Amino acid sequence: MSSRWLEVSVEADLESADAVAELFARFGYQQGVAVFHPVKQAPDGEHAALDPATPVRVTTYLPLDEHVDATVESLRQALWHLSFLGSIGELQLRTLAEEDWAEAWKQHFPVTRIGHRLVIRPSWLSYTPQADDVVIDLDPGMAFGTGLHPTTQHCLIWIERIIRPGDVVLDAGAGSGILSIAALKLGAASVTAIELDPVASDVLRANLTQNGVLERATVRVGDVTRDLHEREAYDLVLANIVARVLIHAAPRLVRAARPGASIVLSGIIASAEDEVRARYRKLGAEVVERRQDGDWVSLLLSRTRP
């Protein structure tokens, strides 16, 4: 794990921002991307809306290792090609120590309400909950998944709607643990959270502990394309990763879902949706609902047959 990081940022027009975010997700650590949408408000603070005249800022982070120069050059070339389709500024680079890296992310994460009841509260901000709120206290640390990215929001909206008291849940590629925490706070009996990165798994455990749900969670460091066992069976399977991994892990993720169980797949770039759908349909999981925000697609499936 690098002790120094490279912050990579670029400003783009609203129409180009999704394409830049998808590009940054391919190269950024843990596919983490922060997108800052400029907002304009009335003088009284009401009627907030996106300001299409102001550029969107897209940021990711790269470990400063032997691959970083090649990665930056690949990003420059890809951004040059994207610039023919929209307005994209110059790539901006800033070196950070690890402790500064953690602090840098904080500027991107406000308190966020998702769905009817869920509220994501970064651990460094205060919030007074309303009567029916389910508050998730979150510190992303070295992991990603704050609730701001559309793919995470899609998952949370579905979890709030379909979770049933006593459900046994799999969170494949758990990251910061935001989906695991939401499922447990909304009534799941237990969650198995699998995370490939051991550093992220430490953040995951810390977030589960901070939210008082660690005793109902099992955290495993593992690869969801290999480390799901035949005996595992869940009422709800969550996988917010990337399309390539979702396709590769499909046999294990479908097998892990009990007949009739729901499977939530997210992190899918629109151009890969058909391939993901076809792969899961062949394995006996049919799409029952989809959500799309820009180029990002999420699918809610049901395991219809063994």
FITI-279714 format. One line per 2 residues: number of its first residue (from 0); their letters; for each residue x, y, z of C-alpha. Coordinates in nm, 3 decimals. Layout:
NUM = A = X Y Z ~ ...
REM end
This chain:
0 = MS = 0.000 0.000 0.000 ~ 0.139 0.337 -0.104
2 = SR = 0.202 0.600 0.162 ~ 0.177 0.875 -0.101
4 = WL = -0.103 0.942 -0.346 ~ -0.162 1.137 -0.663
6 = EV = -0.485 1.336 -0.677 ~ -0.608 1.351 -1.037
8 = SV = -0.877 1.604 -1.126 ~ -1.034 1.755 -1.433
10 = EA = -1.320 1.994 -1.503 ~ -1.576 1.904 -1.769
12 = DL = -1.912 2.023 -1.892 ~ -2.221 1.853 -1.752
14 = ES = -2.269 1.629 -2.058 ~ -1.908 1.503 -2.049
16 = AD = -1.883 1.445 -1.673 ~ -2.031 1.094 -1.675
18 = AV = -1.788 0.978 -1.943 ~ -1.495 1.125 -1.747
20 = AE = -1.618 0.960 -1.425 ~ -1.640 0.623 -1.600
22 = LF = -1.286 0.669 -1.734 ~ -1.152 0.764 -1.390
24 = AR = -1.327 0.463 -1.235 ~ -1.123 0.233 -1.460
26 = FG = -0.794 0.367 -1.326 ~ -0.865 0.510 -0.980
28 = YQ = -0.792 0.322 -0.659 ~ -1.085 0.087 -0.582
30 = QG = -1.272 0.247 -0.876 ~ -1.335 0.545 -0.647
32 = VA = -1.446 0.869 -0.812 ~ -1.576 1.192 -0.660
34 = VF = -1.794 1.412 -0.881 ~ -1.862 1.766 -0.764
36 = HP = -2.169 1.911 -0.934 ~ -2.194 2.290 -0.895
38 = VK = -2.526 2.397 -0.749 ~ -2.701 2.733 -0.766
40 = QA = -2.955 2.841 -0.507 ~ -3.194 3.125 -0.443
42 = PD = -3.069 3.386 -0.192 ~ -3.281 3.227 0.081
44 = GE = -3.108 2.891 0.029 ~ -3.410 2.725 -0.131
46 = HA = -3.465 2.587 -0.482 ~ -3.123 2.430 -0.528
48 = AL = -3.052 2.308 -0.881 ~ -2.754 2.200 -1.087
50 = DP = -2.581 2.490 -1.257 ~ -2.524 2.378 -1.619
52 = AT = -2.308 2.682 -1.691 ~ -2.039 2.586 -1.438
54 = PV = -1.800 2.293 -1.505 ~ -1.827 1.969 -1.309
56 = RV = -1.513 1.864 -1.122 ~ -1.421 1.493 -1.136
58 = TT = -1.151 1.356 -0.904 ~ -0.985 1.023 -0.837
60 = YL = -0.669 0.907 -0.660 ~ -0.378 0.691 -0.774
62 = PL = -0.114 0.527 -0.554 ~ 0.230 0.669 -0.629
64 = DE = 0.393 0.349 -0.747 ~ 0.591 0.229 -1.047
66 = HV = 0.275 0.229 -1.264 ~ 0.158 0.584 -1.196
68 = DA = 0.335 0.755 -1.489 ~ 0.190 0.510 -1.739
70 = TV = -0.155 0.545 -1.583 ~ -0.145 0.925 -1.602
72 = ES = -0.039 0.907 -1.968 ~ -0.328 0.670 -2.043
74 = LR = -0.568 0.914 -1.875 ~ -0.429 1.206 -2.075
76 = QA = -0.475 1.022 -2.404 ~ -0.828 0.908 -2.317
78 = LW = -0.927 1.259 -2.206 ~ -0.790 1.397 -2.534
80 = HL = -1.023 1.165 -2.726 ~ -1.319 1.257 -2.503
82 = SF = -1.250 1.627 -2.559 ~ -1.374 1.592 -2.918
84 = LG = -1.719 1.510 -2.778 ~ -1.743 1.789 -2.518
86 = SI = -1.562 2.050 -2.315 ~ -1.292 1.897 -2.092
88 = GE = -1.018 2.093 -1.918 ~ -0.654 2.012 -1.850
90 = LQ = -0.565 1.722 -1.621 ~ -0.463 1.855 -1.279
92 = LR = -0.227 1.658 -1.053 ~ -0.144 1.697 -0.685
94 = TL = 0.075 1.474 -0.465 ~ -0.060 1.390 -0.119
96 = AE = 0.071 1.203 0.182 ~ -0.156 0.927 0.306
98 = ED = -0.298 1.134 0.592 ~ -0.369 1.424 0.353
100 = WA = -0.530 1.180 0.109 ~ -0.783 1.078 0.373
102 = EA = -0.858 1.441 0.456 ~ -0.891 1.542 0.089
104 = WK = -1.189 1.311 0.038 ~ -1.388 1.483 0.314
106 = QH = -1.461 1.791 0.108 ~ -1.670 1.582 -0.131
108 = FP = -1.911 1.426 0.120 ~ -2.206 1.621 0.266
110 = VT = -2.490 1.472 0.470 ~ -2.707 1.300 0.208
112 = RI = -3.066 1.173 0.223 ~ -3.142 0.874 0.000
114 = GH = -3.486 0.722 -0.049 ~ -3.746 0.785 0.223
116 = RL = -3.555 0.707 0.542 ~ -3.184 0.660 0.482
118 = VI = -2.945 0.941 0.572 ~ -2.570 0.912 0.513
120 = RP = -2.379 1.116 0.771 ~ -2.002 1.149 0.725
122 = SW = -1.849 1.094 1.068 ~ -1.696 1.445 1.078
124 = LS = -2.033 1.624 1.029 ~ -2.320 1.676 1.275
126 = YT = -2.683 1.592 1.195 ~ -3.007 1.593 1.396
128 = PQ = -3.217 1.298 1.275 ~ -3.589 1.319 1.208
130 = AD = -3.829 1.075 1.370 ~ -3.818 0.801 1.105
132 = DV = -3.460 0.846 0.984 ~ -3.220 0.554 0.956
134 = VI = -2.881 0.722 0.990 ~ -2.563 0.560 0.860
136 = DL = -2.250 0.710 1.015 ~ -1.973 0.666 0.765
138 = DP = -1.602 0.730 0.738 ~ -1.480 0.622 0.393
140 = GM = -1.117 0.620 0.504 ~ -0.923 0.410 0.254
142 = AF = -1.241 0.256 0.111 ~ -1.507 0.390 -0.122
144 = GT = -1.884 0.400 -0.107 ~ -2.029 0.713 0.050
146 = GL = -2.376 0.707 -0.099 ~ -2.307 0.992 -0.338
148 = HP = -2.237 0.787 -0.649 ~ -2.550 0.694 -0.848
150 = TT = -2.468 0.323 -0.838 ~ -2.458 0.328 -0.457
152 = QH = -2.778 0.531 -0.438 ~ -2.960 0.285 -0.663
154 = CL = -2.861 -0.001 -0.433 ~ -2.972 0.184 -0.120
156 = IW = -3.311 0.272 -0.268 ~ -3.374 -0.094 -0.349
158 = IE = -3.246 -0.217 -0.012 ~ -3.486 0.019 0.167
160 = RI = -3.774 -0.113 -0.041 ~ -3.715 -0.488 -0.052
162 = IR = -3.533 -0.581 0.270 ~ -3.740 -0.799 0.503
164 = PG = -3.690 -0.854 0.875 ~ -3.466 -1.156 0.925
166 = DV = -3.313 -1.158 0.577 ~ -2.966 -1.308 0.535
168 = VL = -2.765 -1.083 0.303 ~ -2.445 -1.107 0.097
170 = DA = -2.257 -0.783 0.023 ~ -2.005 -0.875 -0.248
172 = GA = -1.730 -0.615 -0.281 ~ -1.844 -0.436 0.033
174 = GS = -1.602 -0.140 0.023 ~ -1.682 0.103 0.305
176 = GI = -1.971 -0.118 0.419 ~ -2.247 0.129 0.339
178 = LS = -2.477 -0.135 0.185 ~ -2.414 -0.382 0.467
180 = IA = -2.492 -0.120 0.729 ~ -2.811 -0.012 0.551
182 = AL = -2.934 -0.372 0.526 ~ -2.866 -0.440 0.894
184 = KL = -3.021 -0.115 1.018 ~ -3.329 -0.182 0.805
186 = GA = -3.386 -0.525 0.961 ~ -3.159 -0.788 0.807
188 = AS = -3.065 -1.063 1.051 ~ -2.708 -1.090 0.924
190 = VT = -2.474 -0.979 0.646 ~ -2.168 -1.149 0.502
192 = AI = -1.946 -0.870 0.366 ~ -1.670 -0.979 0.129
194 = EL = -1.397 -0.729 0.036 ~ -1.088 -0.795 -0.174
196 = DP = -0.870 -0.519 -0.030 ~ -0.746 -0.586 0.327
198 = VA = -0.709 -0.212 0.396 ~ -1.067 -0.149 0.287
200 = SD = -1.182 -0.440 0.502 ~ -1.035 -0.266 0.807
202 = VL = -1.237 0.046 0.724 ~ -1.540 -0.178 0.670
204 = RA = -1.506 -0.328 1.019 ~ -1.460 0.017 1.171
206 = NL = -1.776 0.147 1.003 ~ -1.978 -0.158 1.110
208 = TQ = -1.856 -0.103 1.465 ~ -1.932 0.270 1.457
210 = NG = -2.290 0.192 1.353 ~ -2.336 -0.075 1.620
212 = VL = -2.399 -0.363 1.379 ~ -2.067 -0.551 1.376
214 = ER = -2.204 -0.839 1.585 ~ -2.449 -0.926 1.304
216 = AT = -2.188 -0.904 1.029 ~ -1.921 -1.142 0.905
218 = VR = -1.633 -0.968 0.726 ~ -1.420 -1.176 0.491
220 = VG = -1.119 -1.071 0.286 ~ -1.168 -1.249 -0.044
222 = DV = -1.237 -1.239 -0.416 ~ -1.605 -1.279 -0.508
224 = TR = -1.504 -1.441 -0.837 ~ -1.342 -1.728 -0.641
226 = DL = -1.428 -1.724 -0.272 ~ -1.802 -1.793 -0.255
228 = HE = -1.871 -2.147 -0.139 ~ -2.140 -2.380 -0.269
230 = RE = -2.306 -2.408 0.072 ~ -2.371 -2.034 0.098
232 = AY = -2.734 -1.923 0.050 ~ -2.878 -1.574 0.088
234 = DL = -3.214 -1.396 0.070 ~ -3.056 -1.088 -0.089
236 = VL = -2.732 -1.059 -0.287 ~ -2.574 -0.714 -0.331
238 = AN = -2.288 -0.651 -0.574 ~ -2.185 -0.293 -0.648
240 = IV = -1.860 -0.354 -0.834 ~ -1.792 -0.312 -1.209
242 = AR = -1.943 -0.494 -1.506 ~ -1.632 -0.700 -1.579
244 = VL = -1.627 -0.846 -1.228 ~ -2.005 -0.892 -1.219
246 = IH = -1.984 -1.102 -1.537 ~ -1.692 -1.308 -1.409
248 = AA = -1.853 -1.365 -1.069 ~ -2.202 -1.436 -1.208
250 = PR = -2.209 -1.816 -1.150 ~ -2.115 -1.775 -0.783
252 = LV = -2.341 -1.476 -0.719 ~ -2.644 -1.648 -0.871
254 = RA = -2.569 -1.974 -0.690 ~ -2.547 -1.779 -0.363
256 = AR = -2.901 -1.647 -0.409 ~ -3.179 -1.876 -0.288
258 = PG = -3.455 -1.949 -0.544 ~ -3.678 -1.642 -0.547
260 = AS = -3.409 -1.425 -0.385 ~ -3.329 -1.077 -0.514
262 = IV = -2.993 -0.986 -0.668 ~ -2.887 -0.622 -0.695
264 = LS = -2.613 -0.555 -0.951 ~ -2.462 -0.209 -0.978
266 = GI = -2.155 -0.031 -1.112 ~ -2.251 -0.119 -1.471
268 = IA = -2.153 0.120 -1.748 ~ -2.442 0.141 -1.997
270 = SA = -2.245 -0.010 -2.285 ~ -2.198 -0.332 -2.082
272 = ED = -2.560 -0.372 -1.970 ~ -2.667 -0.617 -2.240
274 = EV = -2.373 -0.846 -2.168 ~ -2.448 -0.845 -1.795
276 = RA = -2.817 -0.915 -1.855 ~ -2.744 -1.203 -2.093
278 = RY = -2.495 -1.362 -1.855 ~ -2.734 -1.362 -1.559
280 = RK = -3.037 -1.465 -1.766 ~ -2.846 -1.773 -1.885
282 = LG = -2.780 -1.862 -1.520 ~ -3.146 -1.828 -1.417
284 = AE = -3.171 -1.469 -1.290 ~ -3.413 -1.235 -1.466
286 = VV = -3.413 -0.855 -1.453 ~ -3.726 -0.719 -1.286
288 = ER = -3.626 -0.352 -1.264 ~ -3.349 -0.120 -1.379
290 = RQ = -3.225 0.226 -1.285 ~ -3.003 0.455 -1.488
292 = DG = -2.828 0.780 -1.405 ~ -2.615 0.914 -1.688
294 = DW = -2.402 0.624 -1.815 ~ -2.442 0.421 -1.492
296 = VS = -2.695 0.137 -1.483 ~ -2.812 -0.078 -1.193
298 = LL = -3.024 -0.393 -1.222 ~ -3.260 -0.564 -0.978
300 = LS = -3.293 -0.933 -1.060 ~ -3.477 -1.232 -0.920
302 = RT = -3.338 -1.585 -0.922 ~ -3.619 -1.758 -1.107
304 = RP = -3.479 -2.110 -1.139 ~ -3.207 -2.335 -0.991
REM end
